[in-house]
Amino acid sequence: MDFRLRTMKPQDSQLLHTFLEHSISFPEDQEWTEETKKEAIDRYLNNWGQMGDIGFIIELKASKEPIGAAWFREFSSNSPGLAYVDEKTPEVSIMVLPEYRGAGLSYDLLRKLIDQASMEGYPALSLNVNKQDPELELYQKLDFEMVRETSNTQVLKRAL
């Protein structure tokens, strides 16, 4: 199967919303209602395409069907994301459809984001991951290190 990587566009926000709903890990040590979960998800995607929003979508080459995405966004201390570290460190979101996992696509997406963030002059990237997620091993191999944890999640940071 052949894949292609493309840059995200503002019109991709609904697709990203669907991907994020299936991949986000909420810390269990906080109470989450459907409304607070929606607010948290929306924070990652509202007005996608603003300054500092960067991401990539991986598609099947023949059909152009999106099968994964990775992106980052900067947050402020007034409205932090789940992996907030500081205002200079964007947070990464990443998801590959289950039937395409194990083919190295997460690695390709994350490597592209790391390279792009470095070229843009960011000092680091952060992400939030469930402790049981098999991708945790990938993040560690790519030099992400834990900065804090909850009962079920870890916030990881990678210096660039």
Helices and strands as residue ranges (DSSP letters): E 3-7, G 10-12, H 13-23, H 34-45, E 54-60, E 66-73, E 91-96, G 98-100, H 105-120, E 124-130, H 135-141, E 145-149, E 153-159
